[in-house]
Amino acid sequence: MFAGSQVGLADGELLSAFLLTVLLSAAGFTDWHSRRIPNRLILLGLVWAFILNSLIPLKTGPPDALAWRRWAAMGEGVFCSLSGGLFLGGLHLVPYLLRGMGAGDVKLAFLIG
């Protein structure tokens, strides 16, 4: 990159993408090796996602914004995370009920969403 050019992702988005890559790599390795995705890994990912999606809007908002606007941005980040998780997890619930995949795959899909 040239000096002075900006990266396409904000700092929080870059951190989020990096943590998701690490989490998916660990989940893929354990799933391939032992055919299981540990609940501790899913829980760690949910904690990361909640922290990042609730704090990044507060950090990136305008510094002179009213407090309620910053809290509204935090709520919007959490709402978007939950709705995306429920959508993607719901899509993977049908193959799980038909015995096509395991519960760990559904939980991981919820986390990715």
C-alpha positions in Angstrom: 0.0 0.0 0.0 1.1 3.6 -0.6 2.0 5.8 2.3 -1.0 7.8 3.5 -3.6 5.4 1.9 -6.3 4.1 4.2 -7.1 0.5 4.9 -10.6 -0.5 3.8 -11.7 -1.8 7.2 -12.0 0.1 10.4 -9.8 -1.1 13.3 -12.8 -2.8 15.0 -13.8 -4.6 11.8 -10.3 -5.7 11.2 -10.0 -7.1 14.8 -13.4 -8.8 14.4 -12.4 -10.4 11.1 -9.1 -11.6 12.7 -10.8 -13.1 15.7 -13.4 -14.8 13.5 -10.7 -16.3 11.4 -8.9 -17.6 14.5 -12.1 -19.0 15.9 -13.1 -20.7 12.6 -9.7 -22.2 12.2 -9.8 -23.7 15.7 -13.3 -25.0 15.2 -12.4 -26.5 11.8 -9.3 -28.2 13.2 -11.2 -29.7 16.2 -14.1 -30.7 14.1 -11.8 -32.4 11.6 -9.7 -34.1 14.3 -12.4 -35.2 16.8 -15.7 -34.6 14.9 -16.8 -32.2 17.7 -16.9 -28.5 18.1 -16.3 -27.7 21.8 -18.9 -25.6 23.6 -16.1 -23.6 25.2 -15.0 -22.5 21.8 -18.5 -21.4 20.9 -19.0 -19.6 24.2 -15.6 -17.8 23.7 -16.8 -16.7 20.3 -20.1 -15.4 21.6 -18.4 -13.4 24.2 -16.0 -11.9 21.6 -18.9 -11.1 19.3 -21.0 -9.5 22.0 -18.1 -7.3 23.2 -17.0 -6.3 19.7 -20.6 -5.7 18.4 -21.6 -3.7 21.4 -18.4 -1.6 21.9 -17.4 -0.8 18.3 -20.4 1.4 17.6 -19.5 3.4 20.8 -15.9 3.8 19.6 -16.7 4.8 16.1 -19.5 7.1 16.8 -19.0 10.9 16.8 -17.3 12.1 20.0 -19.9 14.8 20.5 -22.9 12.6 20.2 -25.4 12.4 23.0 -25.1 9.5 25.3 -28.5 8.1 24.3 -27.4 8.0 20.7 -24.3 6.0 21.6 -26.3 3.6 23.6 -28.8 3.3 20.7 -25.8 2.4 18.4 -24.8 -0.3 20.9 -28.3 -1.7 21.0 -28.4 -1.7 17.2 -25.1 -3.6 17.0 -26.4 -6.3 19.5 -29.8 -6.5 17.7 -28.1 -7.0 14.3 -25.8 -9.7 15.8 -28.7 -11.6 17.3 -30.9 -11.4 14.1 -28.1 -12.5 11.9 -27.3 -15.4 14.3 -30.9 -16.5 14.5 -31.2 -16.4 10.7 -28.1 -18.4 9.9 -28.6 -20.8 12.9 -32.2 -21.3 11.8 -31.1 -22.2 8.3 -28.8 -24.9 9.7 -31.5 -26.2 12.1 -33.3 -28.0 9.3 -30.4 -30.2 8.3 -29.7 -30.9 12.0 -33.3 -32.0 12.5 -32.9 -34.3 9.5 -29.7 -35.8 11.0 -27.6 -34.2 8.3 -25.2 -32.3 10.6 -24.4 -32.0 14.3 -25.5 -29.5 16.9 -22.0 -28.0 17.0 -22.4 -27.0 13.4 -25.7 -25.2 14.2 -24.1 -23.4 17.1 -21.2 -22.3 15.0 -23.6 -21.1 12.3 -25.4 -19.0 14.9 -22.0 -17.6 16.0 -21.0 -16.7 12.5 -24.3 -15.0 11.8 
